[in-house]
Amino acid sequence: MPYPPQLVDPMRKELTSLGVRELLTPEEVDNAMHDASEQTTLVVINSVCGCAAANARPAVRLAMHAKDQPQQYVTVFAGQDLEATAHMRSYLPGIPPSSPFIALLKNGQPVFVLERHNIEGRAANAIAYDLAEAFKMHCGNGVAESEPSERAEPLEASETPVEGRPTTPDTFRSIL
C-alpha cells in the first residue's frame, strides 16, 4: 500500500523544485529511459526514510553545483509510485533494489551507483562529492580529480569520525 500523498509531497518537492523530473508512471519511465539511451541521466529513487531526507536529497542538491552535469535528472518515489519504481528498477538489472538509490547512467547504462548502504550514515557533502566526481568522469572531460580541494561548491569539510570506521568512507565507485 502506498504512503499517503500528504506525507510524501514535501519530500517530492525537495527534488522537483530543483528541476528533477518526476516519473509517476511506467510510461513516463520508458520515455525518460529512451532519452537516457543517448545521454547522461541521474536517476534518484526517492524515499521517506531519514537517510533520504538527511543525505540523499541534500546530496543531489549540492551536486547540482558541480561544473559538469548530467543531461537529465529523473526521480521515482519508492513506497508511493509503486509501478513506476518497479519499472525503473527493471532498467537496472543485477542491481538489488534499495531506496534511497542514486545512479548515473551514460547511454542508458549505469556507470556509477549509490545504494542505500552507500548513502546511510554518510554526510550529504561526502555523497555530493562522489556524485560530482562521477559527473566529471562521465559527463565532463572524463578525468576525475583525486584532490578533495577541487570539490564542487558548496561542499564542506569531511564527516565526523566514528570509532572503528575510517573518516573517508570506502565508497562504491562504479559497477563497471
N, C-alpha and C positions, 0 to 999 in steps of 0.2 A: 504494500500500500504506500503510495507516495506521501511525502511530507506535505503539510498544509501550505498552500501558496503564500499566505501571510507570513509564515516563518522564513521561507527562503527568498522572498522578493528582495529584501535588503542585501542579501548575500549575492544574488544575481546582479544587482545594480553595481556592486563593487567592481565587477568586471565590465559589464555592458556600458557603464558610464565612461570607461576608458576607451571605448570603441571596439571591444572584443565582441564579435558576432555570436549571438546565442543561437544554438541549433536545437529546436524544440521537437522535431520530427525526424524519422528515418530519412525522409525525402530531403530535408534540409542538410542532413549529414552527407547523403550521397552527393548533393550539389557542391558542398564545401570540399569534399574529398576529390571530386572531379577537378575542381580548381587547384587542389593541392598537388595533383599529379604533375604539374608543370611549374611549381613554385615552392617557396618555403612557407610552412604553416606551423604556428604554435597551437597545439591542442591542449586545452585545460579541462580536465574532468573535475568540476567543482563539487563541493560537499558542505554539509552543515557542521562538520567536525571542527574542533578547536584548532587543529593544525592547518586546516584550510583558511580559517579566519586569521590566525596569527602568523602563518608562514607562507602558504602558497599564494593567496590572492595579493598580499603585500609584495611578495617577491616578483610577481608578474608586473605589478605597478612600477616597482623600482627598475626592473629590467627594460621597461619601455623607455628609459632614459639613455640606454646604451646607443652608441653610434650606429651599429649595424642592427637591422631589424628584419624579422620575417615579413613576408609579403602579406600574410593574413594571420589574424588571431581568431580562434573559434573556441567555443565552450559548450559543454553539455553539463547538466546538473544531475549527478547521481542521487538516487533517492527521490527524485522529483520527476524528471523526464526519462522514465524507465526505458521506453522503446528507443529513444534517440541515443541514450547512453549505451545500451546493449549493441545498437547498430554501430556506434563509433568504435566500440571495443572489437567488433568484427573486422575492422580495418587494421587492427593491431594484433595479428595472430602471433602466438608464442609469448605474449607479454601478459602476465597474470593481471586480472582486474584489481584495481585499487583506486581509492579515492581519499584524498585528492591525488591527482595524477597530472603530470605535465610532460608533453612530448613535442619535440621539434621534428617535423617531417621535411624532407627535401625530396622533391619529385615524387611525393606520395609515400616515401619510405621513412620509417623512424631512424633518425641519426643520433638522437640524444633523448634520454628518458629519465624522468624523476618519478619514482613510485612513492607511495606513502612513506615507506621506511627511509627514503632519501630526503623526505620533507619534514617528517615528525621530529621534533626536538632540535631542529636547526633554526638559526636566526634567518629571518627573511632576507637580510642583506647578503648572507652567505649563499643562499639559494639563488638570489638575483645575480650575484657574481658568476655563479656557474652557468646561468642562462645567458648572461652577456658574453661569456667566453664561447658558449655554443653558437650564439648568434654570429660572433666574429668569425668562427671557424666555418660555419655553414651558410651564412647569409652575407658575409663580407668578403674580405680578400683571402680567406682560407688560412689565416695564420692567427692562432690563439696566443695570447700573451701568457707568460708564466709569472710575470711580476704583478703582485697584487696592487702595486702603485697605479696601475692603469685601469682601475675599476671604473665601471660606469657610474656617473653621478646619480643620485646622491648616496651611494653605498658607503657605509660607515665601518667602524672598527669591527674586529672579529668577535666571535661568540665568547661567552663566559665559560671558562674551563669547567668541566665536570670530572670529578675524581674517577680515574680509571679509563678516561676517554681522551683521545688526542684533541688539542684545541682546533686543529684544522681537520674537519671530518673527512673520512675516506668517502669520496663521492662517486657514484656510478656515473661515468662519463659518456658512454656510448654503448649501444647494443651491437654495433658493427665491429 
